[in-house]
Amino acid sequence: MFPKFPSTMLKFDGKEVIVEGFVIPFDKSGTKVALSAYPYASCFFCGKAGPASVLTVELKTPNKKYNTDDYITFRGKLALNSSDIKEFYYILKGAVEIKE
């Protein structure tokens, strides 16, 4: 039930990274969103992708304006989760949007 991260991923734990993907809002306060490698119609929540294809983005500043399938780039510190079954495998903490 828990992921086993390869050494190539472990080196990113706690490091600042940049990720991009499709937003899936799930928190009414706007402090968190899910970020998926695939649009909502093909994502983990619909059963068409695996749990490693989505991560939690904990926003540094709450934002309630993201819409489903907005394609956004974020920067933050990556946390690998191998112990909390109620959370995604990957968590981006203190995330800020990078506007291009």
N, C-alpha and C positions, 0 to 999 in steps of 0.2 A: 504493500500500500504506500510505502514511502519511496521517494526517488533516491537513486544512488548516482551522485554527480561524478563525472569523469574528472581527472586531474586538470584537463584543459578548461573546465568550467570553474573548478575550485579556486583557481588563481584570480578570478574576477570577484569572488565573494568579498564584500566590503569596499570594493573599488568603485570609483565614479565611471559610469558607462553612459552611452547614448543608445537609445532604442527608439524604434519607430513602428507604428502599427495602427490598427483600427480600434478606435475607442468604443467601449461598451460601458456606458454609465450604469452604476448599480448602487451608488450611495447618495441618498437625498441631500446630505449635507455638502456634497461637492468636494469632500476631502480625499476621496479615492475614486479611481476608475479602473476598469479592467482594460488591458491593451492586448489585442489579439493579432496574431500573424495573418488572420483571415477575416474577411467581412463577416458580419453577424450571421448571415444565411449559411455560412460554411464553417462557423467557429465551434469551439469546444462545447458551448452551451447547447448547440443544436445536435450534438452527437456526431459531427462530421470531422472532428479533429481531436487530437489528444491533449491531455492536460499540460503538456510542455509547450503548447502553442499559445499560451495566455499567461499574463502576469498581472499582479496588482501594482498600480501606480499610486503611491501615497504622495499627494501633492503638497508642496511647500506652502502654497497659498490656495485655499479652496476656490473651485471654479465650477459653477453649475451650468455653464454655457456649452459644454461639450455635448455633441449629439452622437447618436449611434452611427458608427462607420465613418466618423471624422478621421482622417488619416493624419496623425500627429507624431512629432518627434519630441522625445523627452530626454533630459539629462538628470541623473541622480545616482545614489549609491545602491548597488545591487546587493540584495541579501538573498542567499540561497536557503530555502526552507526544506528541511528533511525531517521535521518533527511534529509540525502542527497540521493534522489532517484536514482541518477546516480552512486552511489557507492554500493559495496557489504555491507552486514550487519556487517561483521567482517573485520577489518583491522589490520595487524600485522606491527607495525612501528619499524624502526631501526633494521630490522631482519638480523640475521646472520645464515648461514648454520651450522648445527651441524654434524660433520663427525664422524661416529662411527667406 
